[in-house]
Amino acid sequence: MLTRRITLGGLGAVTLAGPGAMLARAQDKAYIALISKGFQHQFWQAVKAGADKAAAELGARVTFEGPDSESQVDRQIDMLAAALAKKPAAIGFAALDSQAAIPLLRKAQQAKIPVIAFDSGVDSDIPVATAATNNLAAAALAADKMADLIGGQGKVALLVHDQTSRTGIERRDGFTKRIKSAHAKITIVATEYGGGDHLKSTEITKAILQAHPDLKGMFGANEGSAIGVINGVKELNRKLVVVGYDSGAQQKQAIREGRMAGAITQNPIGIGYKTVDAALKAIKGQPVEKVIDTGFYYYDKTNIDQPEIKAVLYD
Amino acid sequence: MSVATSKPSLLPGMRLSGARHRLLAFTSLVALIVIFSLTAPDFLSTANVIAILQSTSVNGVLAIAATLVIITGGIDLSVGTLMTFCAVIAGVVLTYWGLPLGAGVLAAIAAGAVVGLTSGTCVAKLKIPPFIATLGMMLVLKGLALVISGTRPIYFNDTPDFAEIAQGSLIGMVLPDVPIPNGVLILFLVALVASFILQRTILGRFTFALGSNEEAVRLSGVNTDRWKMAVYALAGGICGIAGLLIASRLNSAQPALGQGYELDAIAAVVIGGTSLSGGRGTIIGTLIGALIMSVLAFGLRLLSVPQEWQFVVTGAIIILAVYIDILRRGRS
């Protein structure tokens, strides 16, 4: 380990021999540039925290950047271009639009800079590994919990953020397929899309509840959808089992108060940590798993304060 | 013709103070480049310089469009979403209808000009304040881009030449060591043409005159409405070019993007010394302003300045630039 780091440092110093003499010390550690889909949301801050943790523990220098909103594809491309100009030892990348990023990713490949995809992955064979939540399995776990909580039979409905994003599709399909294959007495009466918007999701929930007076449970597939479901249930003063996804202050509060039965949380810290870990392995030429499952948990009133859950929840 | 008589007294003053400010903006640009090249080792690397130029091309073209409207004393908040709308139009023509490349290019520019003309009509004929008219247009276009595209990106996979508009490099074919992308050439070409229009044509003269004293121009018997509409239409067409550039660069029309880009464009205009109260401004200043914005962005990134602080620094520079503009006006 020690010798490896020295070799790396030596290499860094040689490549930077020109103008970078004064930066040689900073180059002792491998530099990994992470380009994310965002940076100001709590979820991305948690990913960053995980990356920083790995950098400190495993010995790397990490920067973390992302555009203001997930629509700014060109800004993300600019960030990737700037990152490439810094000649990083590896790049971690969560693509907003894989196709738009391909020319730059090819440049990284030509420059022999390994690319690790994280969160949603990159639709291409350039990344050496992808560190992401297995959304299908996570949503299937939500379906199992829902089935337990409503007693294995009755009507349920899904409120999903959208039908185009990978997370939307996978969470919907993961939940639906599990219900159909393992819980035959449960019927899914509605699958609606609220854009992850709190207000819109609330209105849709109320419409579903009014259409199905005997509804026993609802699954909200991301933070905004889950909060919409809780709000709708509350405004119509109904009682049913709500299972959510992700965390956030409102969702945690609802679970503590019993208005939400429980929720799936991804492990954003794990996403950040494993991305940096995989990047370091790739830099050293060690084998890296092609698909790295960064893990997920189901949390409810009983375990919300346990340390391993608390660490991956955010406000 | 009071325009003719007021022209000599108006323009030399503008040129003088404009030149001073341009010099100042240019000095700031050089200073930033010197500072960054001393502190960030890779700042002057070919890859970074090309990335900066590439990134300037879209904002630069948008800022040129905004400059024209701002010189008339107006404002165009719709440049960002108009760019997106035009990109989507190109996507529809090329990918959905399968028409040849030239048709897509023409359609995007024509769509921009038509929308610009519509905004101009709202401002000139319906007397809606430019801020409101173009704010409304910004939202209309944002919505239309989403509706027409079905809220999904439209990819240009069937027309591989389309990506060459911004990503290809004619210069690189001659000089392989400096593969400056075509998008940058297009930016400079648009700047040259816009500069020529402003300095050498009657449309340019009326653009300045509208911003200096519209009433005087109108009273001298000029159909100001018509010239104003022409300026907005021209700006719209330029936004169409920006739409082609961004779509070509991303090899896709991204319908959700665009809002907020008008602010970057206006910031570049202001940093470049164009007065928001109209009547004064230059294209070269705007070009320098746009370069300052992207040099700052890339320089701060290269120095690994935390993203939160990048906003603070960029914002402070914009305020400083406007303050200098005020000082300059106080003096002249």
Interface residues (C-beta under 8 A of the other chain):
Chain A: L16 G18 P19 G20 L23 F39 T63 E65 G66 D68 S71 Q72 V73 D74 I77 D78 M79 A81 A82 A83 L84 A85 K86 K87 D97 Q99 A100 I102 P103 T164
Chain B: P41 D42 S45 A47 N48 A51 Q54 S55 V58 T151 R152 P153 Y155 Q167 I246 R249 L250 N251 S252 Q254 A256 L257 G260 A297 F298 R301 L302 S304 Q307
